[in-house]
Amino acid sequence: MIEQLWGDPVTDLVVWSAVLAVLMAVAVYVIGKIRAESVQKEHTASELMSKCREMHSRGGLSDEEFRTIKTRLAARLQEELSDNGETG
């Protein structure tokens, strides 16, 4: 009886569909984990500002580079503060 089921095209379709569904579920889970980790690793604007300020004080950034970075991070910092309900 088992040999008859394995030769049946409908049974083969069901089995392979189940295998495909499991593989897709695993792929979605893995991709979700990878994306969550990348979001957690993103630095806040205040952290980036501190690092740039430190680089500038050590001579790693010119005054012009520091001003450019500071200007760009200021907008991002304002967004982060408004998202947190803070003022600044």
Salt bridges, closest charged atoms under 4 A:
GLU42 OE2 - ARG76 NH2 3.59
GLU47 OE1 - HIS43 ND1 3.38
GLU54 OE2 - ARG58 NH2 2.26
ASP63 OD1 - HIS56 NE2 2.61
GLU80 OE2 - ARG76 NE 3.63
